[in-house]
Amino acid sequence: MSLRFRVLNSVLFNLIWFACLLGPGWGLPWLGPVSTAAWLVVHFRYVHAPRPEGWLLLVAGLLGYVTDSTLTAFGILQFPDEVRALSWFGPTTTWMISLWVAFAATLYHSWSWVRHLGLAAIFGGVFAPLSYLAGERLGVVTIDGKRGVAFIAIAWLLVLPTLVFVRDRLLPTGQLPPEATVPPDDTSNGDDE
């Protein structure tokens, strides 16, 4: 897999992250789910192994629903009423589930270098709470203080290694050929023959 595709995958995920978190704050709760869906349509056009990746995204969406719904049910997370539009799935929001699915689309690509479950646990436990805290600063979620941050860290100490484990069982990242997830360069003018 080329560096170009990994960087593009990472950049597009970050744009989706902003769409998912800024959309509800701007009164556009559909922005994150629609952006995620549009990205995935293009993304799946270029991936080498769409079936395993599709299963991974499904697992991530379900795991995200369970994780964030549990954190919400126990008062760790609270979503203001104005950002709960399109929340058809109970305690968590549609844009949060979209965020989980979009993140899973990085696991075979820009996050493929994370192969050790201990490293995944450290990254999950450190960086996921920072992402939720950023959401709190943007006004789309409220976290129950230090206790809430600790519970989010504990959840992600388990969640990210689980997603990496599932990813590697569905299709080990080493089985992807280097060019598999890269669209061909269409720079030739046909005079190469």
C-alpha positions in Angstrom: 0.0 0.0 0.0 1.5 3.3 -1.0 2.3 6.1 1.3 0.1 8.3 -0.8 -3.0 6.2 -0.1 -2.2 6.0 3.6 -1.9 9.7 3.8 -5.1 10.3 1.8 -6.9 7.8 4.0 -5.8 9.6 7.1 -6.6 13.1 5.8 -10.1 12.0 4.7 -10.8 10.4 8.0 -9.8 13.6 9.8 -12.2 15.6 7.5 -14.9 13.1 8.3 -14.1 13.5 12.0 -14.7 17.3 11.7 -17.9 16.7 9.7 -19.2 14.3 12.4 -18.4 16.7 15.2 -19.0 20.1 13.7 -22.2 19.1 11.8 -24.4 18.7 14.9 -23.0 21.9 16.5 -24.0 23.7 13.3 -27.5 22.2 13.3 -26.5 19.8 10.5 -26.5 16.4 12.3 -26.7 14.6 8.9 -23.4 16.1 7.7 -21.2 13.4 9.4 -23.3 10.3 8.4 -23.7 11.6 4.8 -20.0 12.5 4.6 -19.1 9.1 5.9 -21.3 7.3 3.5 -19.9 9.3 0.5 -16.3 8.6 1.6 -17.1 4.9 2.0 -18.6 4.6 -1.5 -15.4 6.0 -3.0 -13.2 4.1 -0.5 -14.7 0.7 -1.3 -14.1 1.3 -5.0 -10.3 1.2 -4.4 -9.8 -1.4 -1.6 -8.4 -4.8 -2.4 -10.4 -6.8 0.0 -13.9 -5.1 0.4 -15.6 -8.1 2.1 -13.2 -8.3 5.1 -13.1 -4.5 5.4 -16.9 -4.4 5.2 -17.2 -6.9 8.0 -14.7 -4.8 10.1 -16.8 -1.7 9.5 -19.9 -3.5 10.6 -18.2 -4.8 13.8 -16.9 -1.3 14.5 -20.3 0.2 14.1 -21.8 -2.4 16.5 -19.0 -2.1 19.0 -19.3 1.7 18.8 -23.0 1.6 19.4 -22.6 -0.7 22.4 -19.6 1.2 23.9 -21.1 4.7 23.5 -24.6 3.6 24.5 -23.2 2.0 27.7 -21.1 5.1 28.5 -24.3 7.2 27.9 -26.5 4.9 30.0 -24.1 5.2 32.9 -24.0 9.0 32.6 -20.3 9.1 31.4 -21.4 10.8 28.2 -24.3 13.1 27.7 -25.4 14.4 24.3 -27.3 17.8 24.3 -30.8 17.6 22.8 -29.8 19.9 20.0 -27.2 17.4 18.7 -29.4 14.3 19.1 -31.3 14.7 15.8 -31.1 11.6 13.7 -30.5 9.6 16.9 -32.5 6.6 15.8 -30.3 4.1 17.7 -31.1 4.8 21.3 -28.6 6.4 23.7 -25.9 7.2 21.3 -26.1 9.3 18.1 -26.0 8.5 14.4 -23.1 10.8 13.9 -21.1 9.0 16.6 -21.7 5.6 15.0 -20.6 7.1 11.7 -17.4 8.2 13.4 -16.7 4.7 14.6 -17.3 3.3 11.1 -15.1 5.9 9.5 -12.3 5.2 12.0 -12.5 1.5 11.1 -11.9 2.4 7.5 -8.4 3.5 8.5 -7.5 0.2 10.2 -6.3 -1.6 7.0 -4.7 1.5 5.7 -3.3 4.5 7.6 -3.5 2.5 10.9 -2.2 -0.8 9.4 1.1 -0.2 11.2 -0.6 -0.9 14.5 -0.1 -4.6 14.8 0.7 -5.2 18.5 -2.4 -5.4 20.7 -0.5 -3.7 23.6 0.3 -0.8 21.4 -3.3 -0.6 20.2 -4.4 -0.5 23.9 -2.0 2.4 24.7 -3.1 4.4 21.7 -6.8 3.7 22.4 -6.4 4.6 26.1 -4.6 7.8 25.4 -5.9 9.3 22.2 -9.6 8.3 22.3 -10.3 10.3 25.4 -8.6 13.3 23.7 -11.0 12.9 20.8 -14.0 12.9 23.2 -12.6 15.9 25.0 -12.3 17.7 21.7 -16.0 16.9 21.1 -16.8 18.3 24.5 -15.0 21.5 23.7 -17.0 21.7 20.5 -20.2 21.4 22.5 -21.5 18.2 21.0 -21.0 15.9 24.1 -20.5 16.4 27.8 -18.2 14.1 29.7 -18.6 13.4 33.4 -15.4 15.0 34.6 -12.2 13.0 35.3 -14.2 10.0 36.1 -15.7 10.1 32.6 -12.4 10.5 31.0 -11.1 7.5 32.9 -14.0 5.3 31.9 -13.5 6.4 28.2 -9.8 5.5 28.5 -10.6 2.1 30.0 -13.2 1.4 27.3 -10.7 2.2 24.6 -8.0 0.2 26.2 -10.2 -2.7 25.3 -12.0 -1.4 22.1 -9.0 -0.6 19.9 -7.1 -3.9 20.5 -10.4 -5.7 19.8 -10.8 -3.9 16.5 -7.1 -4.6 15.6 -7.7 -8.3 16.6 -10.8 -8.5 14.4 -9.0 -6.8 11.5 -6.1 -9.2 11.7 -8.5 -12.3 11.8 -10.5 -11.1 8.9 -7.5 -10.4 6.7 -4.0 -10.0 8.1 -2.6 -6.7 6.9 0.5 -8.5 5.6 -1.7 -10.3 3.0 -2.5 -7.0 1.3 -0.2 -6.5 -1.7 1.6 -3.1 -1.7 -0.4 -1.8 -4.6 -3.7 -3.3 -3.6 -5.4 -0.3 -2.1 -4.0 2.3 -4.5 -5.9 3.5 -7.5 -3.8 3.2 -10.6 -2.0 6.4 -11.8 -3.7 7.5 -15.0 -0.8 9.7 -16.1 0.3 7.7 -19.2 -0.9 9.0 -22.5 -0.8 5.7 -24.2 2.5 6.3 -26.0 4.4 3.8 -23.8 3.9 0.9 -26.0 
